[in-house]
Amino acid sequence: MGKVAYELDLPTKLASVHPVFHVSMLKKCVGDPASIVSLEDLEVKENLSYEEVSIEIFDRQVKKLRGII
């Protein structure tokens, strides 16, 4: 598009997502291959929301609050 705006070539499944963004939206990122989610695994609804599903719970803590009955 220009020097400060980029347009993404999105698949038709993501046609409802606005494909243009400003470079100020970019942040430096050190990628972790384990955190990459494939497009097939992500089910985006018409209102652009999605449901998060827990895969595994690593730790659990129960705290008793003081002074609350």
N, C-alpha and C positions, 0 to 999 in steps of 0.2 A: 504494500500500500504506500507507505512513505517511510521517512527516516525514524519516526517515533511511534508508528502504529504497525501492527502485524495482523494479517488475516490468516486464520487456520483453515486448512482443507479438511473439514470434519466428515466422518462417514454419515450416510443418510440417517442412520439410527439416532444421531445427535443433531438433527436438523433444527431442533428447537433451541439449541444453545447458540448464543450470539458469537460469531466467529472472529470478531475484531477486538483486539486489546491493545492498550498503550504500554510502552516499554517500562513505564514507572510501576507497572503491576508485577514485573519480574523481580525475583529474589534469588540470590545465590543458593544453590542446593547441592549438597553432597548426597548423591543417590544411594539408596540401600536396595539392592535387587530383591530382597525379601519383602519389601513394602510395595512392590509394583502389583497392581490389580489389573487383570486382563479385562477388556471390554465385554467379553462374553459373560464374565462372572458378575458384572455390575448391571443391576436391573433398575434403570432410571424410569420413574413414572412420568405421566404426561405433565404433572405440575413440577417436574424436575426435582422431586424428592426421592429418597431411597431408604430402605430399611437396613439398619446395621444388625448383623447377627454375630453373636459371640461364638468364637471357635473353641477357645480354651481359657479357663481362669487359672492364673498362675499363683495367686496369693489372695487370701481373704482375711479381713480383720474386723472384729466387732468391738466397738468402743462404747463403754457405758458412760453416759453423760452425768456429771455431778449435779445434784440438786433438782433433778427432774424425776417426777414420780410417774 
